[in-house]
Amino acid sequence: MSKGKLILFPVTIGGTLESSLPVGNRDLLDSCRVFIVEEVRTARRFLKSAGYSHRIDDTLFLELNEHTDPLTIGSYLDSLEKGENVGLLSEAGLPCVADPGALATRLAQEKGLEVVPLVGPSSLMMTLMASGLNGQNFAFVGYLPVERTQREKTIRVLEARSYKERQTQIFIEAPYRNNQLLQSLVNVCRGETHICVGCDIMLPTQFIRTMTAAQWKNHMPNLHKRNTVFAISGQ
C-alpha cells in the first residue's frame, strides 16, 4: 500500500485568497481529512474561507504548538502510514518557517515519508524582495533576545556579520515589542547601516521601507502590535 503525503499548506497573511494562494492549493485541501495545525479555531476559519468541501466538524485537527507534548507528535503521522494525506497549516504564511510545524516535517523526513511544500505568501521573502538589500546572501535568525542589553549585543554581532560576509540579516519580534526593537537598531547600528522595516505585508496598510540607521532616527513609525519583519545590511 502506498503511503500518504504530508502537504504543507501556506495560509494568507493579509491579502485575499485570490491574491495569495494558487487554485491548486485549494484543490489539494480536499485530499486531506486530517490537519496538523497551530490553533484549531483559525484553521477551521481558513478552511471555510478556502472553500473546503468536506464537513469541517468531521475533520480531525491535531494541535502542534508550544503546549504539545513532543512524545505525541509521532502519532500525528499515523494517517500517512495508512495511505491518507495529512495537511499541515501555519497560522499565517509558510508552514515550518518560524513555525512549530517543522517538528512534524522533521519526523516525516526521518520516517522517509513524502513531504510536499506548496507555493504561498511569506512576509520574510516579500520584505527581502522589496528591501533592496542583498538577496544573494541572507540569513533568517528568528527572534532576538527580549532583554535590552542582550538584544543590543546580538544586534552588534549581526551587524558585524553583515559587513564581514555581505549577508543580509533578517529577524522578527513579537508585535508588542516592535518599537523597542527598532529603537535598539537605531541606537546600536552604525549610521550608514541599512535597516529595512516590512510591516503589515499584504494588508492595505503595508509599509516596506529601507533607510540608514541615521535616517530612521527622524522617521520612527509606530509599529506597536503590527506584524513586522526587520532586516539589516552593511552593503
C-alpha positions in Angstrom: 0.0 0.0 0.0 1.4 3.4 -0.9 1.8 5.9 1.9 0.1 9.3 2.1 1.8 12.7 1.7 2.4 15.4 4.3 1.2 18.5 2.4 2.4 21.9 3.6 -0.3 24.5 3.0 0.5 28.2 3.2 -2.1 30.5 4.8 -3.0 34.0 3.8 -1.1 36.8 5.7 -3.4 39.7 4.9 -4.4 39.5 1.3 -7.4 37.7 -0.2 -7.2 34.0 -1.2 -7.3 35.1 -4.8 -4.2 37.2 -4.4 -2.3 34.9 -2.0 -2.9 31.3 -2.9 -3.0 29.3 -6.2 -6.2 27.5 -7.0 -4.3 24.2 -7.0 -3.6 24.6 -3.3 -7.3 24.8 -2.5 -8.0 21.7 -4.7 -5.4 19.8 -2.6 -7.1 20.7 0.6 -9.9 18.4 -0.3 -7.5 15.4 -0.4 -6.9 15.8 3.4 -9.3 14.8 6.2 -6.6 15.3 8.9 -4.8 18.6 9.5 -1.9 19.4 11.8 -2.4 23.0 13.0 -1.1 25.5 15.4 -4.6 26.6 16.5 -7.8 24.8 15.7 -10.1 27.9 15.6 -8.0 29.7 13.0 -7.5 26.5 11.0 -11.3 26.0 10.8 -11.8 29.6 9.7 -9.2 29.2 7.0 -10.7 26.0 5.6 -14.1 27.6 5.5 -12.9 30.6 3.6 -10.9 28.4 1.2 -14.0 26.5 0.2 -13.0 23.2 1.8 -15.7 20.8 0.5 -15.8 18.3 3.4 -17.8 18.8 6.6 -15.4 20.7 8.9 -16.9 19.1 12.1 -15.9 15.7 10.7 -12.3 16.8 10.0 -9.6 15.8 12.5 -7.4 18.7 13.8 -4.2 17.9 15.7 -2.7 20.8 17.5 1.0 21.4 17.3 2.2 24.4 19.4 4.3 25.2 22.4 1.9 23.3 24.6 2.1 20.0 22.6 3.8 17.0 24.3 6.7 16.1 21.8 6.0 12.4 22.5 2.6 12.7 20.9 3.8 14.1 17.6 4.7 10.7 16.1 1.0 9.6 16.2 0.1 12.7 14.1 1.6 10.9 11.1 -0.4 7.7 11.5 -2.8 8.5 8.7 0.2 8.8 6.3 1.2 5.2 7.1 -2.4 4.2 6.2 -2.1 5.9 2.7 -4.0 9.0 3.6 -2.8 12.6 3.0 -2.3 14.9 6.0 -2.3 18.7 5.7 -0.1 21.0 7.8 -1.3 24.6 8.2 0.6 27.5 9.6 -1.2 30.3 11.5 -0.1 32.6 8.7 2.3 32.5 5.8 4.5 29.5 5.1 4.4 26.4 7.3 7.6 25.3 9.1 9.4 28.7 8.8 9.4 30.3 12.3 6.6 27.8 12.9 6.3 24.7 15.1 5.1 22.6 12.2 8.8 22.0 11.4 8.7 19.3 14.2 6.2 17.2 12.2 8.1 17.7 8.9 11.3 16.6 10.5 9.7 13.4 11.8 8.1 12.7 8.4 11.6 13.1 6.8 13.1 10.7 9.4 10.4 8.2 8.5 11.0 8.5 4.8 7.5 9.9 4.2 6.9 12.3 1.3 6.6 16.0 2.2 5.0 18.3 -0.4 5.6 22.1 0.1 3.2 24.4 -1.7 3.6 27.9 -3.0 2.2 30.8 -0.9 3.0 34.1 0.8 6.0 34.7 3.0 6.4 38.0 4.8 10.1 37.3 5.2 10.7 36.8 1.5 8.4 39.6 0.4 10.2 42.0 2.7 13.5 40.9 1.4 12.3 41.2 -2.2 11.3 44.8 -1.7 14.1 45.9 0.6 16.9 46.4 -2.0 19.2 44.5 0.3 21.4 41.6 -0.7 19.1 38.7 -1.8 22.0 36.5 -2.9 23.3 36.0 0.7 21.0 36.3 3.6 20.1 34.7 6.9 16.9 34.5 8.9 17.8 34.5 12.6 14.4 34.3 14.1 13.7 36.3 17.3 16.3 38.4 19.1 16.7 38.4 22.9 14.0 40.2 24.8 16.2 41.8 27.4 17.6 45.1 26.1 21.3 44.5 26.9 21.4 41.1 25.3 19.3 42.3 22.4 21.7 45.1 21.6 24.7 42.7 22.0 23.1 40.4 19.4 22.4 43.3 17.1 26.1 44.2 17.1 27.0 40.6 16.3 24.6 40.5 13.4 25.7 43.9 12.1 29.3 42.8 12.2 28.5 39.6 10.3 26.6 41.6 7.7 29.6 43.8 7.0 32.1 40.9 7.0 30.1 38.5 4.9 27.9 40.9 2.9 25.0 39.0 4.3 21.5 40.5 4.9 20.3 39.6 8.5 16.5 39.1 8.8 14.6 38.8 12.1 11.2 39.3 13.7 9.8 40.3 17.0 6.6 39.9 19.0 4.3 42.7 17.7 4.1 44.4 21.0 7.9 44.8 21.2 8.5 46.1 17.7 9.0 49.7 18.7 11.6 48.7 21.3 13.5 46.6 18.7 13.6 49.4 16.1 14.8 51.8 18.8 17.6 49.4 19.6 18.6 49.1 16.0 18.8 52.8 15.6 20.7 53.2 18.8 23.2 50.4 18.2 23.8 50.2 14.4 26.3 52.4 12.6 24.8 55.4 11.0 25.4 54.0 7.5 23.9 50.6 8.2 20.8 49.9 6.1 17.7 48.9 8.0 14.5 47.6 6.3 11.2 47.6 8.0 8.4 45.4 6.4 5.1 45.9 8.2 1.5 44.7 7.6 2.6 42.7 4.5 -0.3 42.3 2.0 -2.7 44.5 4.1 -3.9 47.9 2.9 -1.6 49.4 5.5 1.5 47.7 4.1 4.7 49.6 4.7 8.1 48.5 3.4 10.9 51.0 3.7 14.7 50.8 3.7 16.8 53.7 5.2 20.1 54.0 7.0 20.1 53.9 10.8 20.8 57.7 10.8 17.8 58.4 8.6 15.5 56.2 10.7 16.2 58.4 13.8 14.0 61.1 12.3 11.3 58.8 10.8 10.4 56.4 13.6 7.0 54.8 12.7 4.6 53.3 15.3 4.9 49.5 14.8 3.1 48.5 18.0 1.1 45.3 17.5 1.7 45.3 13.8 3.3 42.2 12.2 6.7 43.3 11.2 9.9 41.9 9.6 13.3 43.6 10.1 16.4 43.3 8.0 19.8 44.9 8.3 22.7 45.1 5.9 26.1 46.7 5.8 26.2 46.6 2.0 
